[in-house]
């Protein structure tokens, strides 16, 4: 099933620094991509594989937005589980928890 909603707003269980996120994402062999600092707006991570969602990290270190439009929801779930494991921090949504 593909999501036509657009994005999901999630939160980290604890505050993370953007520099730490960048370092950990740089070592993500299973999901290589591009980390782009966005100044006052935080940062963006775009996976090389277009089947997986782009993630926007807010500058507060807590909130992230996951662009899910036209993504298979099972792939989004797998991606968020992998991201949570890589960062060592649970990712929380309104109804789900990824760890």
C-alpha positions in Angstrom: 0.0 0.0 0.0 1.4 3.4 -1.0 0.9 6.5 1.1 -0.7 9.5 -0.6 -0.8 11.6 2.5 2.6 13.3 2.1 4.5 13.2 5.4 4.5 11.9 8.9 5.6 14.1 11.9 7.6 12.0 14.4 9.6 12.7 17.5 12.8 11.3 19.0 12.5 9.8 22.4 15.3 12.2 23.5 17.0 15.2 22.0 19.7 14.5 19.4 22.3 16.9 18.1 22.3 17.4 14.3 26.1 16.8 14.1 25.7 13.4 15.9 22.9 12.5 13.5 25.0 13.5 10.5 28.0 11.4 11.8 25.8 8.3 12.3 24.0 8.7 9.0 27.4 8.8 7.2 28.1 5.3 8.4 24.7 3.8 7.4 25.9 1.2 4.9 22.4 -0.3 4.4 20.9 3.1 3.4 23.5 5.4 2.0 22.3 8.9 1.2 23.0 12.6 1.3 22.8 14.7 4.5 22.2 18.4 3.8 22.3 21.1 6.5 19.5 23.6 6.1 20.7 26.3 8.5 18.0 27.5 10.8 15.6 25.0 9.4 17.6 21.9 10.5 18.8 19.3 8.1 17.6 16.9 5.4 18.6 13.3 4.7 17.8 11.9 1.2 18.5 8.2 0.7 20.2 7.2 -2.6 17.4 4.6 -3.0 14.3 6.6 -4.1 12.0 3.8 -2.7 12.7 5.2 0.8 11.5 8.5 2.3 13.4 11.7 2.7 13.7 12.8 6.4 13.8 16.4 7.6 15.3 16.9 11.1 14.2 20.0 12.9 16.8 22.2 14.6 15.3 21.4 18.0 16.8 17.9 17.8 13.4 16.3 18.7 11.1 16.6 15.7 11.5 14.9 12.3 9.3 14.9 9.3 9.2 11.8 7.1 8.1 12.4 3.5 6.0 9.4 2.7 4.2 10.4 -0.4 4.3 7.6 -3.0 6.3 5.4 -0.6 5.3 1.8 0.2 4.3 2.0 3.9 6.1 -1.3 4.7 9.3 0.3 3.3 8.7 3.4 5.5 8.3 1.1 8.6 11.5 -0.7 7.8 13.3 2.5 7.1 12.2 4.1 10.4 13.2 1.0 12.4 16.6 1.0 10.8 17.0 4.8 11.5 16.0 4.3 15.1 18.5 1.5 15.5 21.3 3.5 13.8 20.7 6.6 16.0 20.2 4.6 19.2 17.0 6.4 19.9 13.3 5.5 19.6 11.2 7.3 17.1 7.7 8.0 18.2 4.6 8.8 16.2 1.1 9.3 17.3 0.3 5.6 17.0 3.6 3.8 16.5 7.0 3.4 18.1 10.1 2.5 16.2 13.1 1.2 18.1 
